[in-house]
Amino acid sequence: MSKNVLLTGGSGFIGKYLTEVLIANGFSVSVLSRDDRKNTPLITYYKWDLKNDFIEEEAILKADYIIHLAGEGIVEKRWTEKRKKAILESRTKPVKLIFNVLKKKNKSLDAFISASAIGIYGAYTRKQICTEYQPPANDFLGVTCQKWEEAVDEINSLGIRTVKVRTGIVFGKNEGFLKKIAPSFKAGFGTIIGSGKQYLPWIHIEDLCQIYLKAVIDPEMHGAYNAAITDNTTNGSFSKILANLYGYKIWLPKVPTFLIRFALGEMSVAVLEGQRVSSEKIQKTGFEFQFTDIETALSHSLS
């Protein structure tokens, strides 16, 4: 029988792509969903309700691997205290629910793999290249990612191999980051945000899914891995390349920093700041990125 992978957040952008990759590689897939969904020949759905601390235990007991992708969008709404709490709990609470079932049922897994984010290094721009050994920042993004990963470490305390995938901005065909920003560029109104000097660590969805697949099948992988290309891409260079792919040069002035801060409040740091990160650790596992040139990655994502 094929090994079973249980996904949280399986209906999202990354989850949908990853489901296809897992199935293509011979795994059966289960998905935890808040809605009632009919099973398909390839996917089994189970119910969970985070507000009421409910999860179908059969989903956990059937799983050989669990991949945790669920979480509220970071830049969907302004960061009120209520919103920040929702962002954190949507990432940590699912892990705690799963941990409780694993412990109660004395259930083991071949691996527990969780999304994380390069936001753990903080929302500020600097030339230093961040590695996985750097301590978390003490701002909202850094603390959120730290608590997210600490919840995953509780799974590790059960003797289960755990992997944390610290993800950058993900490019995919008309999905994710590009789904929000590409329409304005396509219409000829694309421009640079703030100074344009903030770094933009990115990864193509196909490479990200292959990293998750490797985390499943490679028993030597454990701990945190940066999932982003190590280059000098900034918001400014990205914007110019994207405009060029649509056949024009940027003509609008930069969006002033003060306007972004006024419009977004504290959340503005998520678009006005950015880090460079090292991909050396994941590459040392033997992983090879398919997309290392941002223009090629963008061109493929817009086709």
Steps between C-alpha positions, in 0.01 A plus 500: 500500500614856429609720786245761610576870533256714699490871411373795697432794270469260210249714312730804487739609226797292617283213620336448162832487316656277764208257490560445128872444558441249780245303300729497195770349723282214623369634831138498609382835630259600776394858570363661815220737403265735682230426242316180415663363186440184306791263466649450156681194366828674588426712808329418832358791698469520877331765710659730754379805688770704670255726681355201680825303532358222285691275263403163350748271669482246219683751278797497738493125562499425126791733422859396444606861447338831588572826317374812677428790262197663664513861613324835460646727233763739634405797280128441451387752764646771724684374806262578781567316826211268413643435155849430634357250745312327216817484286695336784230258618418386146856369481559366850158365599484234225837365613384480860183313397704253299753463784222415746365224274845356433580491870161367612496223241874428526512549124830539319571657161778462247527881507317820588581781255385855557501822307678789666619831356810707447314758709668330795804715422295817549353777287799717417737541208873434527777352289566208734395162361290319761569133572288252694730542800413865552276566805141621442432872490291656776247676273152364421605283206805365681309413818212345302734273306691410816183388680387318186824303491496440876161332459658274237784420739240349735432241228873434488495431874288191421792353308356598161729645232400860438586740217423874487495662156569873531338632185555821307260660251359228277454545124241284325283530192245771580510401866643620830700822498463551125122464511487819706766707333504392134165655391623857559821426309309335218283812473811716469484654846770302678748689713753473780394483866676727747874533446510192279816392683330243721611147414244259357596139580300283262442141389305341217209278605647200316824524697313548827290188442814302419652614830193370684520173306867462591417573866255209486725243335842599639538365856815709548309827478407652834477846650461831318580569134478827309289461186598804296753587234819668620533802272482878507142541376337811642152641463646745250671241278200267522260778397714600201528139379125440538416819309747402228331161464177686429678710239563837662726694733372630832382857455308564820685643802579278796224459757629712791586320820281729710193415292559127544540546874184711516298247300626183665610604847734257675448248219690734264830344614403183312531687168749774589769273645665178389786265576759307304511133593740214435385184321828321569358257757226360273746477211741299715230230521543453125199710407534696175279797417341494158436876501790718610453796265214729596417604143467136395290421808269795437470426129403140580251617763327746266472265203 
